[in-house]
Amino acid sequence: MAEKKTILRALAGETQDVPPIWMMRQAGRYLPEYKATRAQAGDFLSLCYNSDLATEVTLQPIRRYGFDAAILFADILLVPQALGADLWFVTGEGPRLSTITSQSELDQLKPTDEIHETLNPIYQTVRNLTGALPPQTTLIGFAGAPWTVATYMIAGQGTPDQGPAHALKAENKAVFEGLLDRITEATIEYLSAQITAGAEVVKLFDSWAGSLKGEDFDKYATDPTKRIIGALKARHPGIPVIAFPREAGDNYVGFHKKTGADCVAIDDSVSAEWAAENVQNDGCVQGNLASFHMVTGGEALVNETRRIVKAFSKGPHIFNLGHGITPDADPDNVQRMIDTVRGG
């Protein structure tokens, strides 16, 4: 039964002897089977939009490791593409998009009710997974949070400091906030459709939340997350939502209550002990092993995994990394981490 799934129990606030575990980017380039399927697809975007192959790569880490959750294989930049932005990937450099920096460019984006035509293959992947996953495995859908998605749409690519987005925010707040609003509306529709298709949990990735300071964090990270969660829970009562405002620092404190999130995922720039004291007191936390341990392994991996499990042992916890696993990770280290979490 769904209510017995360990991830859902943690999200409902239950403290468990062994925390459930999954891993950000668990379907990815560190796995040889992923590389083979990616080659079959031809390129990254073709893999995202091929429901059969996206289903396959989502299932690969479940078969190999038996994680407690599978996360839909997709990308946060599919929403900008569905809104009408051009999107392509440059090998070795990452995504590129047509930019939105003026009112006329903002006006050319599609209405939010037209995004599903592009995104229907993603919903089909979700439907495929609901029938293919083991009965004990939770299916997580996801989207990028509005601020993070906006940074890519404004700059046309990833940037080290999100400078172009901060500049637009300062120079033309009407366009900046209009874009954020459009992304927020589209994200509600996108995640709602994933839930309708069978996602049992959804997660909002705000990868660049940490570059927002003071009131800007509240206005552009907290408030859009609250709006999205409120809309999803109104449409889908009881749907659990994980929020990940990466590198939020002290802004992690109170984020559950401010947004309505059932779980706050934390990165590894804060300690598990600090998060247990300051964040977990409001509900489930997810995290936060540093990703480099998946590369270096050894006793440090075991010791750090045990330390995090112990730190969070008095409250609801989902074990995860502090950020996504990297392509140079050793698959054997992933198994060692899982064995340590489950075996002590």
Secondary structure, 3 states (H helix, E strand, C coil): CHHHCHHHHHHCCCCCCCCCECCCCCCCCCCHHHHHHHHHHCCHHHHHHCHHHHHHHHHHHHHHHCCCEEECCCCCCHHHHHCCCCEEEECCCEEEECCCCCHHHHHCCCCHHHCHHHHHHHHHHHHHHHHHCCCCCEEEEEEECHHHHHHHHHHCCCCCCCHHHHHHHHHCHHHHHHHHHHHHHHHHHHHHHHHHHCCCEEEEEECCHHHCCCHHHHHHHHHHHHHHHHHHHHHCCCCCEEEEECCCHHHHCCHHHHHCCCEEECCCCCCHHHHHHHCHHHCEEEEEECCCHHHHCHHHHHHHHHHHHHHCCCCCEEEEECCCCCCCCCHHHHHHHHHHHHHC
